[in-house]
Amino acid sequence: MYFLRILWNWLLNRKNRRSKMIKTVQRLEFENVFPEEEQKDIIDYLSQVSSSTLLGIIGFTNTVPHPNFDNFISDPDVSWDIIQRVTKYGKENKIPEKPEVISREASLRIAEIILANREQLLEDNTNDDVTADELNILKAFLVINKEVNQKQNFGYAKDNVDRMAEMLITMSFSSADIGIYSNTNLEFGKLLYSTLIKYEHLIDFLTSNDEYQYLSDALSTTFGESDVAELTKQVKLLFAALLNLKLNNSYKLQLDEADKIRFLKSLASAEIEESLDFTNLKNYPIYQINENTFSIIDYFFVVDKFFKSVRFILKEAYNKYHNLKPKDGSFFGFYNTVFSEEFLMKKVLDEIFHWKYMIKKQVADITDNEPDYYVRHNNRVYLFENKDVLVAAGIKSSVDIEEIKKLLKKKFLEDDMRAVGIGQLVKSITQIVENEFSFDDYVNHKKNVTIFPILLVSDRIFEIPGMNYILNQWYLGLVKEKLGDYYNPNFIKDLTFIDMDTLIYWLPHLKKKDSNFRKILEGHHRGMHYKKKNQYSRFKERQRTS
């Protein structure tokens, strides 16, 4: 708990010092800098770089600031030539902001290509021309940037706020789990803090029932530990080391203890293949440089390994134990309901709404249309629906808004004509308005009940700009259709869409005072309406002056 207090204080300091901002800057492409050259494949440039330099750049871009076109090359004459080229391109194309070379996606792609082709790229390439190495790495980044830019070319939204929200979702969806803001330190600290809380809940769940012993054994064995207690010890030591590295702007771990080395080896692999969404890097997010030195490929992937990724370890053990085929999805029904909803969500929300005078969901004779979590404070009702959703790599990396919206509607609105998520929230609201709510008879006799519908998700990739707006539009359309003249926005509030990490992040604040949760929700709703109004006004003003 001491480590958690330190981390929480650090998060508060980071939050107070700098707010999160999405930074939109043009990524330079190969033809922007070298228009007279014929572009080659990425592997052609990397194969000309010395092995030591290639190994050195794996994880290097975890540090800040990143090198840019004006300081990428050490040789002053070559560097000046690059600067002149980019300056010329910027003036000719009226680029308002200083363009960049390195992006998170490109950095991970470089690492993935190097590790997937290590036999070809790392076999005795002893090139000692530093400038040549730097130029080839620069060109490799520029080639990858073109791939990334093509995925995120969505045109102009004009005064269509819905289109703008869709653009924001599409731009952020594929990379949300590697940090979407210009300063990822706060995001990483939040992830570290919330993952440690969730991991401890998971271990508590696995050890709460002797029937789950095979699952906890599979988990500890996968990481080379004797039991989950030893695994937990190593996880906490690693998280403390990651925070220290992040604070010191570093990415290499040097270890002497045999147990720590053994543990980190379970997170490294000699075999990496290229994939649509860095699947193999997520499975093995650490690279072993030598016997006691390890490079962090990506901080977010390392932390995710101990909650987001472990479910696949548990799924394999579950299927083997129950003699199921590898593709059988029964485990996710068990995990999402018994752990994610009935254990994790309930424990977190019970901690927030811990006051005895608050009324929780009461036992009813029916189970259909039962809200996942319900709490009432006087005449204010908080309705929760919990969704633990996995996104296929193909959809996540497709940057196809129609495919993304199809997924969102299936997971959060309606699945084969069955109401889920938003649909379930609207059913509960309808029951309350029609005085037919079976889980708290008090609301059936009151006309001034204020309802806050909340959709809680487990994966932070959904906590991106534009998502709450789009889902709220679907919610408003459905609730107005179902209630008709009985819809009153003064009592039936907009949808709040929140991920579990954010809820856990705010937990110390939320449980201090019974009004804190309500105030955050009301502030969020005011912010949504303010931003929509002002975005539309700015678009109209731009249209008038164009």
Buried (B, 14 or more C-beta within 10 A) or exposed (E): EEBBEEBBEBBEEBBEEEEBEEEEEBBBBBBBBBEEEEBBEBBEBBBBBBBEBBBBBBBBBBEEEBBBBBEBBEBEEBBEEBBEBBEEBBEEEEBEEEBBBBBBBBBBBBBBBBBBBBEEBBEEBEBEEEEBBBBBBBBBBBBBBBEBBEBBEBEEBEBEBEBBBBBBBBBBBBBBBBBBBEBBBBBBBBBBBBBBBBBBBBBEBBBEEEEBEBBBBBBBBBBBBEEBEBBBEBBBBBBBBBBEBBEEEEBBBEBEEEBBBBBBBBBBBEEBEBBEBBBBBBBBBBBBBEEBBBBBBBBBBBBBBBBBBBBEBBBBBBBEEEEBEEEEEEBBEBBBBBBBBBBBBBEBBEBBBEEEEBBBBEEBEEEEBBBBBBBBBEBBBBBBBBBBBBBEEEBBBBBBBEBBBEBBBBBBBBEEEEBBBBBBBBBBBBBBBEEEBBBBEBBBEEEEBBBBBBBBBBBBBBBBBBBBBBBBBBBBEBBBEBBEEBBEEEBBBBBBBBBBBBBBBBBBBBBEEBEBBBEBBBEBBEEBEEEBEEBBEEBEEEEEEE
